[in-house]
């Protein structure tokens, strides 16, 4: 009974020493201290990514020439970016709010423009913006909030850093569309390509197969932990394969290098956690970079010459569809495609 009494006192002390809130974390597993909870949460949120086979990467040869673009960040582009940022969103570790950025913009406009252009020209993302905060919040209506599965991380970046990200992300998106660097089957995160467009295309393919009195079969795939497990070296290699301008590749390498975060919960801040892989969810760079990362998956059906096969992609969600005389034949052909997917999986540690 003495051990049970001690445990009860620890739980009571946790509640008494903190400000009650809907997101308070009283206990995780058998851990009571915030330090121990942070260790558990770190294991869940930031596990080491699966190993990837990088043996085919050669940084000096074997890549096509990049497209040529003189990237200049305009005043109107920066104006639109600052106008779009939500005023009441929580700030990052520097505690500079979006509202403060917007209210002082008439004074800081030229300084921000100079900073953004210099960051791109120097191919350097400032170290001060690489620190983020990871706020731990409850998932809705979970039965047991002592389990790790009941919580999810929300990343908060410094607002000035996100403004720099937005300028590069917009230019990367423009270059991708202008030079057609991504497969046309990739939807989501691209101008003029919506979920409805992807579903309409899939519906038309199914109806076409029926008109031909054939069978349409599809397989849907989702990459587990897609954004957290992204390997930076593989991403940079894929950007070179897609002919992304060198200035953006080198800026992205700086942007991804040396990043760290802290877990924030219960008015507690953990020690810095290094994040050598992945991209923060919520980063303006994420959609374009991940579509470059997995673009090869969208091209696999084209390699099956004896099949009427198609693909659809929406960021990290991929679908393969195939038209054929029978479901059995379709399954055989889809299986061959999945064997090629396995090769991609090994190279990308997915």
N, C-alpha and C positions, 0 to 999 in steps of 0.2 A: 504493500500500500504506500510505503514511503516513496517509491519510484514514481507511482501514479500521481501522488500529491505534488512531487517536484515538477513533473511534466505539466500539471495543471497550472502551477504557479508561473512557469515559463510562458505558457500561452496567455495567461492573464496579464503578465507584465508586457508582452508584445502589444496587446490592445491598449493598455493604460499609458504606455510611453509614446503612442502615436496619435495622429489626428485621424479620426474615423473618416472613411470615404468609401465610395462604391468600388474603388479599385485597390483597396488595401489588401495586401497579401499576408495573411496571418501565419501560414505554415505551408511548406512544400515538402511532401513526403514526411520525413522525420526531422526536417531542419527548421529551427526556430530563429536563428540569427540572420540578419540581412546579408551578411557576408556569405554564409552557407547557401542561402537562397540564390544569391547572385551566381555562385559557382554552378548550381544546378541549372539555372536559366541560361548561363553561358554555354553549357554543354548542349542544351536543347536548341538554342537559337544560332549558335556559331560553331557547329561541328566541323572538323576538317573535311574538305571536299573529297569525294572518291578519287582515287588515283587515275590519271589520264596518260595515255600513250602519246608522248610528244616527239617520238623518234623521227617523224616525217618532217618536222619543222626545221627549215634552214633559213636563217634570217638574211643571208646575203644573196641567195640566188633562188630562181624558180618562181618568182612572182611577176605578174604582168605589170606594165607601166601604170602608175596611178593617173587618174584624171587630173587635169590642170585647172585650178580655180584660184583666182585672186580673191581671198575672203576678206571683205571689209565690213565691219560692224557699223551700221548706220545709226544716226540719232533716232530716226523713226522706229527702227527695230528695237532699240533699247527702251524707247518711250512705250511701245506696245507691251513689252515684257513686264516693265514695272507696273503698268496699268492693270495687267492681268493678275498679279499676285494678290491673293486674298488678304484683306487687312487684318483679320482677326485670327489668323493661323498662328499656332504656338511657335515661338522662336527656337533657334538652336542653342548650342552651348554658350555662344557669345551674348545671348539674350537681347540681341538687336531685333526688334519686331518688324514685320512687314509694314505696319502702320507708320513706324518711324522712318523707314525707307521712303515711303510714299509722301509723307509730310515734308520731308527735307529734300525731295528730289529736284526742285528748282535750283537749289544751291549745289547739290552734289552731282548733277547730271553730267557735266563735262568730266568730272573726276571718275565717275563710274564708266563712262565711255572709254576714257584713256586706259583705265584698269582692264576692262574687258578686251580691248584690242591688244594691249601689251601682253596679257596672259596668253592670247592665241599666237601672237607673233613670236614670243619667246618659247612657246610650246611648254608652258609651265603653269601648273595649277597651284596657287599659294598654299603653303603648309598650314596657315592659320585656318583655312576652310576645310581641312581634311578630317577634323575631329567632329564627330556627330554624337548625338544622344539617342539612345534606344529606350523609349518609354515602354514599360510593361503594363499592359491593360488586360482586363478580363474579356474573354469571349462571352457572348451573350448566352444566357440560359444553359450554362454547363452545370451538371449535377454535383460535381465535386471540385472545389477550388483549391484543394490540396494537391491536385495533379498538374503536371507541367502542361498537359494538353489543353488546360483551361485558359491558357494565357497566350497572347500574341504580341510581337514586338512592333512598335511604330517608330520609324527613324525620323529624327528631327535634324536637319542640316542647317548650318548657318545661312541666313538669307542672302548675304552678299555672294557667297559661293554658289548658291542656286541660280542667282542671276547670271553669273559667268557660265554655268552649265547650260542655261537656257539659250544663250547666244550661240554656243557651239552646237547644241542639239538642233536648233533651227537651221543653221547652215549645213549641218550634216544631212538633215532631212531633205533640204532643197537639192543638194548634190546627188543624193540617192535617186530622187525622182527625175532630175534633169538628165542624168546619165544612165538611168535604168540599171542601178547596181544590185537591185534585189529581184528575186523572181516575182513575176506579176501575181502569182497565187498567194502572196503574203498580204494578209489583211490586218487591220488593227494598228493603231499608231501611225497610220499613213493618211495623207489628205485624200479625201474622196473615196475611201475604202472603209466600209462599216461592217458591223456584224450582219446587218440585213443583206448587204451585198453578197457576203459569203454564203449565207443561207439560201438566197435566191439562186446563186450559181449551183449549189449542191442540189437544190430541188429540180432545176432544169436538167441536170445530168441524169437524175433518177428518172424523170419523165421521158427523156430521150431514149434511155435504155428500154423502158416499157414499150415505147412506140416501135422499137426494133424487135420486140418480143424477146428481149434478153433480160438478164438479171444484173442488178447493180448491187455491189457489196462494198461496204466501207469499214474502215477500222480507225478508231480515234485514239490518239496518244497524248499523254501529258507528261512533261519532264518533271520528275520529283525534285523539289528544292531547286528549281531552275535558276533563279536569280542568285541565291546564296552560294550555289556550287559552281558558278561560272569561273573557268580558269582564265586568268588574265593573259597568259602567254598564248593560249589558243585563240582567244579573242583577237589579239593584235595580229596574229598570223592570218586569221580569216578576213580581217579588215584589209590586209595587203592583197589577199586573193581577190577581194571585191573591188579593188582599184580605188579605195578611199584615199584622198590626198594625204601625203606624208605629214603635213602640218597638223591635221586632225588626229592621225594615228599617234604622233609623238605627244600631242597635248593629252590625249586619252591615257597614254601610258603614265604620264605625270599625274593625271587625275586619279588613277587607280592605285598608285604606289604610295605606301606609307600611311594608309588610312587606319583610323582607330575609332572606337566608340566607347561609351560608358552606358551601363544599365541604370535607369532611373526608376525607382519605385519606393514607396513608403518614406518619402523625403530622404532617401538614401541614394548615394551615387557610388557606383562600383569603381574599382581601378580601371585604367584604360585596357581595352581589349583590342588586340591587333586583328585586322580583317584583311588577310592577304589574298582572299578570293572573293568573288561575288561582286554584285552592285546593289547598292541600297534601293529597296523598293520605295518609290516616290521620287527617285532621282530623275530629273528631266532627260538625262542621257540614256536611261534604261531602255525605252522601247526601241529606239533605232539601233543601239548597240546589240541588244539581244536578237533582233531580226537579222543582223549581219552574222551573229554567232551561229544561228541554226539555219541559215538560208540553204545550206547544202541538203538538209532534210527535204525541202520542198522540191528539189531537183531529182530525187531518187526515182520517182515513177517514170520519168522520161527515159531512164536507162533500161526500162523493160520494153524492148522493141516489139514483143509479140502480144502486147496487152494494150487495150484502150484504158489507160490509167490516168488519173489526175490526182492533184494534191490541193489542200487548202491549209493555210496557216493563219493563226491569230496570236501573235507574240510567241508564247511558249506552247500553245495548243496546236497539234498537227493532225490532219485527217488525210487518209489515202482512200480513194474510191476507184473502183474498177468495174467495167462493163464486160460481161461475158455470157456464154451460152448456158452456164450452170453455176450454182453457188459453189460446188466442189472445185471447179476449174478456177473460179475467182479466188478461193481460199489458197489454192496452190500458188497462184501468182502473187497474192498478198504476202504469203510466207517468204517468197524470194525477196520481196521488197524489205521485209522485216530483217532478213539476214544482212542487208546493206545498212539498215538502221543500226544493227548491232555493231557494225564497224565504226559508224559515227559515234555511237555511245562509248566505245573503248577509247577513241581518240579524244573525246571531250570530257571523259570522266563523269558521264551523266547516268 
